[in-house]
């Protein structure tokens, strides 16, 4: 069942096999897998529970309901970067664009060589990816509903000789409303709130909403449960107490909240890596004034991509903006702003995502576990990559017939043609002169690895220091992925559920590890043989 604060009459104390903190891309799949395996599962979610009937096409309302800090969580450093995060049942999957990409092979090989994660095998991950893609109806975005904005950019990029295509998404019969980031009103997007969580509840899991976990209980080196409080939906103040006694706890609060909770509880800190190694995929953006209307905001916001520059750490991915969001994004005020908004229907948008090479970030304990501080500074090389991504997008827009291209760069808010592109290419950007940057994939702050001295968790997701405490969210990803991470988080979650199942059923992960991998390999071999026979 899903329990809301209004249904409570007093403090709650529960016993369960597994307590899961967070209901997003990590917590949801684990809840489903273990509940369906017959274990008693309790999920504790700090945000509220909303359904498609609550998604009303109003971005302002969605930011207040579905996002942490009303979508204005920001890093401290240069440049200032907004990092929107979901705070609702389903986590950020409820408010992302549904992109589902596998970990690039070169990234996985780096994890093998540099992080000691050789047992994170490619065949095993591919098996997990395939199962998830089938469950979530992952397929390439339908050209019929991607929107003219994305079609125009992609067609032009391909004419220029750049490789690209349509992104795979966890959507079933998408109608292209263009409001993925504010809750899918059609229910097409198979985010965790409409896929894993409902299946987990049907299998017997209990989900408590508006519940903030504040303490992880550890005795004798083993986790034994969690403690927290329910929150009043209007004031945010603490109300009734919540306690769950469980032999296994899964921490899946995200790359900001997870290390903050560990830091405030003073656990798993011996490696000195909790909160370190923050990666966020800084995102650039361009807007282009075209001659013809583009049908804004209809279309799938993130549906097309250009990956010709992925080896350099640059991915270009589509985006569409409703009027209210474009009004906040345009780089002007006053009459100039009003004039630009009058041309809303003719303004195209596209974004870039940077895989960091020399930037640095970390999360530290703030005044409370719910208010972590994230410090992040872009390195000189990543600033140059960001500039190059803007140049590439502007090149495509001008080739598509744009009259002007608007950017977030000081001195280059409006580009008029080749001369401005050349001037930008020759300019060394100041970090303080980059405005309006956002990032959507915080990760790495509780990195997994093969050495307890420089990592927080094992490849299984279990922490090195506290037995039966697992972490399964983007914080365990040891390096920048360079692609949207939700499918990889889900794959690692399903994998971790197997380890937890082993731990609960036989009391030891290590003794079952080899046989578990053998079972996966045998299953993969049978599937390959079946394909050959067909």
N, C-alpha and C positions, 0 to 999 in steps of 0.2 A: 504494500500500500504506500501511497504518497501522503505524508502527514504535513499539514500546514499549521502555522502558529495558532490560528484561530480555533483549531480543533483541540488544543491542549487545555488541560485544567490544573496542571501542576507539574512538578519535576518529573523527569523520566530517568529511569535506570534500567538498562537492558543488558542481557547477555547474548552473545552471538559468536559464531565461529570466526567471522571476519568483520571488522569495522573499516569502512572506506571513507576517507576524507576527500570530498570533491566528486563531482558527477560528470566530468568532461571526457575528453578523448582517452584519458587513462583510467579514471574511476568507473565509467560506464561499462566498458567491455569486461573489466574484471568482475563487476557486480553480476553481469549476465552470465558469464562463464561459470562462476562459482555457485550462483543460485541454481542454475540448471544442473549443476553437479550434485545438488542436494544439500549444500551447506546453508546455514543461516547467515544472512548478509544484512548488515545495516549500513546505509549510505547517509552521510551527513553533508549537506550542501548549505553553504552560507547564503546563497541567493534564493530567489523565489521560484515558484513553479508557474509557467505560463504555457498556454496552448495556442494553436493557430488562430483561435477566435480572439486572442488578446493582441495579435499582431495587426495593427491598423494603419500601416503605411506612414506613420508619423515618426520620423527619426528622433525628434526631441523626446518624445514619450519613451521610445525604445532605449535611448541612452540612459534615462533615469531608471528604468525598470531592469534592464538586462545587462548593464555594464557596471564594472567597478569604477568608482569615482566619476560616474556619469560619462565614461569614455575618455576622461582627461588625465589618466595616469601618465606621468611624464618622468623622463630620466633627468638627472642632475648632471650637467656637463655641457660640452660644446660639440655640435649644436644641441639645443633642447629638442627632444624627440618625444612625441606622444605615442604611448604604447597601449592602445585600447585592449581591454580584457573583459571577457564575459563573466558575469556573476549571476548565474541562473542555473536551473537544472539543464544539463547539457553543456555547461561551461561555454567556452568560446566557440565550440562547434555550432551552437545555436545562432551565433551572430557572424560567422565567417561566410565565405563564398562557396564553400563546399569542395574546394580543390583537393584532389586525392592523388598524390604522387609518391612513388617509391623512393627510397633512399638511393641517390646516385651510386653507382658501383665504385667510383673512385673515392667517395666519402667512406663507404664501408671498408674498403681496403686500407684507408688511413686509420680507421678505428682498429683494424687488426694489427697494423704495424706500430702505431704510436701509442695506442691506449691499452694494448694487451687483451683485446676482445676477440680473439681468434675463434672462440666457441660460439660467437654470434655469426652463424654460418649463412652463406648466401642462399643455399637450397632451403634451409629451414625458414628464413624470412620470406622467400618467394612463395612458399606454401601458405604461410600466414597471410601474406598480401592477397593471394588469389582467393582465399576463403573470405576475407573481408570485402574484397571488391564484389564478390558475388552477393554477399549478405546486404551490402549497402547500395546495390544497383549502380555501381560505378561504371560510367561510360563517358565517352567524349561528348562535350557540349554539342547540342543539336544546332547546326547552322541556321535552322529556321527561327530560332528564338535567341540567338546570341546578341542580336541588335546590330544596327547599321554602324554604330560607333566602332565596335570591335571588328566587324567585317571589313570596313574601310581601312583600318590600320593594318590588319593582317594581309589583305590583298596588296596593299602598297609595299609593305615590307618584303613580301615574296617577289614582287616585281623588281625590287632593288637587289634581289639575290640572297636575302636573309631567310634562314630556315625558321619555321614556326608551325603552328597548328592550333587545334582546339584542345583545351585542357580537360582531363578526366575529372568528373565530379560525382559526388554521392547524391545524385538527384534522380528521381523517378517521375517521368512525365512533367518536366519543368515547363512552366508557362512564361518564364522570362519577365517577371514583374519588376526586376531591377532593384529589389529591396532586401537582398539576402542578409545584409549586415544589420537588419532591424527585425529579424524574425521572419521566417518564410510563411506567408499567409496562405499558401496553397497546400502546405505539408509535403511538398515534393522533395525538398532537401532532407536527406536521411541523416540529420544530425542526431547526436546521442539522445536528445530529449524525445525523439520520435522513433528511435530504433532500439538501442541497447537498454535504456532505462525501462521502457514499457515491457520489454521481454524479461528483464530482471525482476520487475514487479510481478509479472504473471507467474514467474517461477518461485515467488515467495519472498523476494527481497523487500525490505522496508526502506523508504527514502524519507528522511526528515529534512524539511526545508527551513530556511532562515535559521540555521543552526551553525554557530561558529565554534569550532574546536580551539581550545586554548592550551590544553595540556595533554601531552602524550605520557602515559604512565609506564614507567620502566622499573622492573624489580629483578635483581640478580642478573642483569644483562639481557633480560628478555622483556619485550613489550607485553603489557597485560591489559591495555585498554586506553580509552581517551575520555577527556572531560571537557565540557564546554557549556555554552548558554544559548538559548533561543533568543532571537532578536525581534523586537517590535517592528513590523513592516513599515510603519510611518516614521517613528523617531529613530530607529536603529539602536535603541537602548536594550540592554540585556534584560531578559525576563526570567523564565524558568531555567533550571539547571538541566543539563543533559549528561548522562554518563553511560558509557558502553564498556562492559568487560568482555574482552575478546583476546584469544591467544595469537591472532594475526591482525595487524593493522596495516592498511595501505594508505600512504600519503600521496594524494593526487591533486594538490591544490594549485599547481602551476609553478613556473620558474621564479616568480616573485614571492608568492605566499609560502611555498614549501620550505625554502631555506630560512625564511623569517620565522616560521614555527619551530624549526630545529634550533635556530639561534636563541630564541626566547626560552626554549626548554633546556638549552645547554646540553644537547645530545648530538652524537655523531660528528664531533668537532675536531677529533684528533688529527685528521689529515690537513686541517687548515683550508680545505677546499669548499666548504659550505658557503654558498653565496658568491664564490669566485667564478670566473670564466663565463660571464654573461655574454650571450650573443643574441641579437634581436632582428637581424635582416633589415637594416634601414631602407626605407622606401622613398624613392623620388617620384615626382609626378609632373606631368605636363598637361596643359589645356590648350586646345587649338581652335581658333575662330575659323569656321568654314563658311562657304557660300550657301550651302544647302542645309536644311534641317536634318538632324541625325536621329530623330525619334526619341530623344531623352525623356525620361530615364529608362524606357523600355529596353529589355535585353538582359542577358545574364551579365552581371557586373564583371566577374572574373571568368572569362570564357575563352579568350585567345591568348596566345603567348608567342614570343620570339626568343629562341634559345641559342641563336648563333653565337652569342657572347657568353654563354654559360661557363666555358673554360676560363674566362677572365673574372668570373664571379659576378656576372650581370645577367639577370633574368628580366625580361620585359613581359608584363602581364596586364591584361585589360582591366578596366574599371569604369563604372558609370556612377554618376552622382545625382541624387535627387536635388531639387532646387535649394532646399534648406542647407544641404551640406556644401554645395558649390558656393553658396553665398558666404560660407565661413572660410572657403578655400581660396577664393580670388584674392590677389595680392594688393587690392586697393580699397579705399573707402570713399565715402561721399558720392559726388555725382558720377565719378568714373566707375565706381562700383555699381551704381544703379544702371548706368548705360550698358555695362557688361552683362548684368543679369537680364536685361531686356533682350539680349541675344542668346539666352540660355539654350534654346532649341538648336542653335548652330555651333555650340561649343563641344568639341570632342575631348575625351580624356583617355589617358593611358599612363600606366605606372611602371616603375622599375623596382627591382629587389636586389639588394647587394649582399653577397655572401662575404662576411668580413674576413680580412686578412691581417690587418694591423690595428684594428680598433680594440678598446679594452673596456670592460664593464664589470660591475659586481653589485650584489645586493647585500645590504647591511640591515641589522635589526633597527627598526624605527622605534617610535615611542610606544608602540604596541605591536603584537604579532600581526594585526590586521593592517598595519601601516608601514610596510617595509620601504626603505629608501633604495632607489636604484641609481647608481652612478655609471655614466657611460660617456666616453669620449671617442669620436671618430678619428682614426689614424689618417695620416696624410695620403697613404695609398688608397684607402677607402673613399676619402673625399674625392680623389681623382676618378675613381670608378663611378662614383655618383655623378660627377660632372660629365663623364663620358656617356653614361646612360641617358642623361638629359639631351646631350648632343645627338645621340642616336635616335631618340624619340622625336626630336625636333626635325631631324633629317627626313624621317618617315612622314611626319605631318606636312612638311612643306612639299614633299613629293606628291602628297595626296591633294594638294591645292589649298593648304591653309594660308590665310592672310596674315595671321599673327599666331605666335606660340607663347604662352604664358608659363613662367617657371618660378620656383621658390628661391631663386638665387639673387643675392644682392647685386644690383647693377645690371641685371639681365631679366628683370621681371617680364619684359616683353621683347620677344625676338621678331624681327621683321624679315629676315632672309639670310642669305649666305654670308654677308658681311658680319652680321651679328654672331653667326655661328663661328666664324673664324676668330672674332674677338674673344668669344667665350673660350674657345679651344686654347688660346694663348694665355688666358688669365689664370693666375694661381688663386684659387678660392680661399677665403677665410672661413673657418668653421663657424664663427659667430655671424657670418653673412648668409647662412643657409637657413631659410625660414620654413615653417610649416611642415617639417618632416614628420613622418609617422613610421611605425614599425609594428608588426603584428605577430611575430614569432619569437618571444623571449624563450631562451633555452640555455642549458649548460651549467646551471648553478648548483647542481648536486650530481656531478658527472659520474657516469659509470666507468669502470676500468678494471684492469686486472691486478692492480697494486693498491693495497689499502693506504699507502702513504701519499698517494696523489689522486685518489678518487674517493667518492662517498659511498657508492653502491657497487655491488658485483654485477656481472652481466645478467644475473637472474632478477635484478631489481632489489634484492635484499641489502640492507645497509651492512657495512662491514662491522660496525660496532654493536648494534642492537639486534639481537636475534628476533626473527619473525616480524621485524619492521621493514616493510617494502616501500619503495618510492617508484611511482609509475606516472610520470607526466613529462613534459618537455624539459624539465630540469635535469634529467638523466642523460640527455643527448650530449656527448662529449665535445662535439665541434659543430660549427655552423653547417647546416644541411645544404644550403643553397637552393632548396625547394620547400614548398609548404609542408610542414611536418606532421599534420594530423594523422595521416595514414600510418606513418612510422610509429607514432605514439600508440596508436591502437594495436599495431602488430606486436610491439613490445609488451603491451598490456595483456594480450591474449597469451603471449609466451610466459609472462610472469604468473598468470593464473594457473598455468600448468605446474610451475614450481610450487605455488601455494597449495595446490591440490595434493601434490606429493608430500608436502610438509604436514598437512592436516591428516592425510590418510595413513602415512607410515612414519611420520615423525622426523624424517631426515631428507633434505633435498639432495645432499651430496651423493647418497647411496643410490638414488633413483635417476640421477642426471643422465648417465650413459644410456640406460634403458629407454628413457623418455626420448632422447635424440634418435635412438635406433628406431623407435616406433614411427617418429616423424619421417625418417629417411625411407623406411619400408613403405609408408603410405605414399610418399612422393614417387618411389620407384614403381609402385603399382599403377599410379595415375599415368606415368609416362608410358608404361607397357600397354595400358588400355588405349592410350592415344595412338600408339604405333599400330595396334591391332585394327583400330577403326580406319 
